[in-house]
Amino acid sequence: MRHSKKDFIFRIKICRKESKESRYWLRLINSNGTINQEKERNELIQESTELMNIFGAIIRKSE
């Protein structure tokens, strides 16, 4: 089944929104000062930021 370009862009926008929401919740997590947990949380925040940037680039190039 083939999806339209408009549908594709809509789905990518949802992906970007979910990445942004994940980053938001990760920032709210209190790791109680545990270094390993803090490091992992920061890595996940960085990954969600990178995904937001990727999805944003896809949207810009697709519109």
N, C-alpha and C positions, 0 to 999 in steps of 0.2 A: 504494500500500500504506500502510495506516494503522498507526502505532505507538502503543502504549499510553503512558499518562502515566508509568508506572513506567520504561518503556524510554527515554522522553525525558529523564527526570531522570538516569538512569544515564549516558546519552550526554553530558549537560551536565557531570556530575561528571568524566567522562573529560577533557573539554575543559579544565575548571578544573585538573585534575591535570597535564595537558600544559603549560599556561601556567605553573604553579608550577615544573615541571621545567625549562622553558626559562629562567625567571628564575634558577634555581639555576646552570645552566651558564653563563649570561651573566656572573654574578657571579664565576665562577672564571676567566674569560678574562683574561689579562694583555695589555693593549694596548701594553706597552712605552713608556708615556708619550706616545704620539702623541695630540695633542689632538683631532684629527678622529675617530680611532677611539674614543677615550674618550667623546667626546660622543655618537657613534652608539650605543655600547654602553649608555650611560646612558639614552638615548631608548628603546632596545629593552627595557631593564629596566622602565622606566616603563610602556611599552605592555603588557608581560606582566602587570604588577601591575594595570593597569586592566582587562585581560581577566579576570583572576582575580576582581576585584570584580564585574564584570558577570555572570559565570557564577554567582558566589555569590549575587547578588541574584535571578537567575532560579531557582536552586534553592530559596531561601527562599520565594519567592512561589508556587512550583509545588507544594511539599509541603503 
